[in-house]
Amino acid sequence: MREMINAARLFFLWVGLLIVGVAILMVFVLPARSYAQDLDSAARYRDCLRLVEVDPDQAFDQAMEWRTNGGDPAARHCEALALVELKLYGEAAVRLGDLADAPGSGEPEDRAALLAQAGNAWLLAGSGENAVIALTAALNLTPGDTGFLVDRGRAYAAAGDFAAAETDLNQALAIRPDAADVLVLRAGAKRAQGKLDGASEDISRALALQPDDPYVLVERGAIRLAQGDDAGARADWVSVARIVGEVGPEHPDVEALKDAQRSLEDLDVEKP
């Protein structure tokens, strides 16, 4: 039972730290000039991306109409992001990958960003294996990109290859040693491999950088549980519920709260 609880908790940790929905992909939105040949097209591209966030159905319809009237590839990009917001992650991932391989998709950095978007969409679709393929292609175009290394680390973890995840996260932390979120992810990867001392070291560093961060506390609770410290695990998860409080589904800490609540429930189930 405890092994099942830890496996589920690790899954929710990686998903929680993967920003939900289109927000994570919008980080990589390409400059309008990458796709648009004139100012009117650039403005239409930006407008389409804004519409994705407020009305993805309408954004998809408008992008599809635009594409049939010569708006490709900007229109195809907006279509794909609308599909992400509509939670059609697998279809979005396929379209983003195809777009990265299509003529006119920009410089290598632009194509890498599209592949990273595809990888993150595959992660949201629950396919770590496909995410690894897409993100490896992105890293082949832009070797050493820290963000892509972290994303591929998530992908490897989703695929169950925690050693490979740790390797990517090691490389990312060599570049950004004070990245608390990456330390949390590496702690989770180490915990999954039974490296509890190393996991504890990482989570202590993360807490020093971000005291009372809900995601850090969720992972510390998981490590404490794996070490047999049920009381310490419970204290961390209760703290998460206290710190986050009652929040809506769009709040950035909502996944940490859900994870803490699930963990407390599971711990109670385990009690004789």
N, C-alpha and C positions, 0 to 999 in steps of 0.2 A: 504493500500500500504506500509506504513512504517513498519508494522509488517512483511510483506513478505520480505522486503529488509533486515531487521535485521535477520530473519531466514536464508536467503541465505548467509548473511555475516558470520554468526556463523559457518555454514557448511564449508565455504571456509577457515575460520580460523583454524578449526580442521584439515582439509585436508592439508593445507599449512604447519602446524607445524608437520604433519606426513610426514617424509621425503619421497619423491616420489620414487617409484620403488623399486628395490632390495636393495638399500643402507641401508634402515632401517633394513632389515632382515639380512644383512651381519654383522651387529653389534653383532648378536647372533650366528654367525657361530661357530660351536663347534670345539674343538681341534681335529685334525686329529686322535689322538690316541683313541678318543671316539668311532670311527667307524672302523678304519683300524687295521688289525692284524699284519701288517709288514710295513717296511719302504717304499717298493714299492707302496703299497696301499695308504699309507699316502701321498706320493708325487702325486699319481694320483688324489686323492681327492682334494688336493690343486690346482693342475693344472685345474681340472674341474671347481672349483669355480672361478678361474681367467678367464676362458673362458666364463663363464656366463656373465661377464661384457662387453665383447667385441663381442661375437658371441653367443647369447643365443640359437639360433636354433641348431648350431653345438654342443653346450654344452649339450643340451637335447638329441640329437641323440647319442652322445658318452656315456652319462650317461646311456641311455636305453640299449645300447649294453653292457656296463660294467655290468649292473645289471643282464642281462641274462647270463653273464659269471661269476657270483658269487660275484659281487661287492656290493650287498645289505648289510647294509642299507646306506652306504656312497653314492652309486650311486643314490638311491632314494632321498636322501637329495639334491644332486646336480640337479637332475631332477626337483624337486619342486622349487628350487630357479631360475632355468632357466625359468620355467613357470611364475614366478613373473616378471622377466625381460621382458617376452613376453606379459605382462599385462593380463595373464589368471589367475587372482587373485583367483577366486573361486575354480578352479581346484587345484591350488597350495595350498590353505588353507586346502582343504580336504586331500591332500597327506601329508601335514605336520602334520595334526592331526592324521592321520593313523600311520605315522611313529613314533610319540610320544608314541603310544600305542603298537607298535610292539616289539617283543623280540629283545634284543640286542641294544636297543636305549640308553643305558648308565645309568648313575646315575640319581637320581631325579632332580638334577640341569640341566642335559642335556635334560631330557624330558620336564622340565619346559621351557627351552629355545626354544625347538621345538614348544611347545604349544603357546608360546608368538609369535613366527614367524607365526603360523597359525592365531592367533588373529589379527596380523597386516595385514596379507594377506586378512582376512575377512573385515577389515576396508577399505583397498584399493578396495575391491569388493563392498563396500557400504552396508555391512551387519553388523550393529552395534550389533544386537542381537547375531549372531553367534560369533562375536568377544568377547562379554562379556563372553559367555560360555567357550571359549578357554582360555581366560586370567584368569578367575576364577579358572580353573583347574591348570593353571600355578602357581597361587598364593597359591593354596592348597598344592602344592609341595614345594614352597619356600615362606612361609608367610613373608610379610613385604618388599618384594623386591620393591625398589623404582621405578625402571623402569617399572615393570609390573603394579604397582599401577597407574602410569601416563597413561600407555597404556589403562588400563581398564577404567580410567576416560574418555579418548577419546572415548572408545567404548560406555560407558553409554551415553555420549553426542550425539554420532551418533545415538543411539537408542531413543533419546529424553528424557532420564532420567537425567536431569541436577542436581537434588538433589543428586543422587547417584554419579554422576561425581564429584560434589563438595566434597563429603565425601572422595572419594579416593584421590583427589588432596590435601585435608587437611592432610591426613596421609603422603603423599609424602613430603609435605612442612614441616611437623613436623620433618622429617629426613633431608631434604635439604632446609632450610628456605631461602636461597639466590638463588634458582633456578629461574631465570627470566622467562624462557620459561614456567615453571609450573605456575608461578604467572599469566602469560598472559592467560593460559588455564582456571585457576580458575576465573579470571576476566570475561571471556566469559561465563562460567557456571553461575556465579552470575548474569550477565546481563540478561541472558536468563530467569532467575527467577524473574527479576525485582528488584534485590538487587543492585541498582545503586551506593549507597554510598560505599558498600563493594567492588564492582567492581572498583570504582575509587581509593580506597585505594590500591588494588592489582596492578593496572596498574601504579600508582605513584611509588610504590616500584620497579616494573619491570623497569621503566624508569630510576630510580636512579641507578640501577645495570647495565643497558644497554642503555645509552642515544642514541637516534637516531636509535634504532633498528626498522627496517621496520614493523615487526610483532607486536611489542608493539604499534607503532603509529597507525597501522590499527585498533587495538582493542580500543585504546583510542578514535579514531575518532568515532567508533561505540557507545561507551559509551556516548560521547558528543552528538551524534545524538539522542540517547534515552533520554537524559536529555533536549532535545530541543535546544541545542547549534549547530545549523546548520553551523554557521560560523567557530566555533572551529573544528567541524568534517571535514569540507572542508579543513581547514588549515593543519590538520594532514595528510589527504590523498594526498594533493598536495606535502607535505614534503616527503612522501614515494616515489612518482614519481621522485622527484628531487634527493633524496638520492640514489635510486637504478639505475636510468637512464635506458638506453636501454641495456637489457641483453638477453642472449640466453635462451632456454627452460630448460637447465640443471642448471642454476644459482640457488643457494639456496634461493634467495630472490624473485624469479620470481612469486611465488604464492601470496606473499604480494603485489607485484606490480599489478598483475591482480586484486586482491581484491580491492586495492585502486582505480584503474581505473573504475571498475564496480560500486563502491560506488559513485564516482563522477558522473558517468553517471546517476545512479539512483536518486541522489540528484537533478540533473538538470531536470529529468523527472517530479519530484515532484513539481517543481516550476510552479506557475500558468502562 
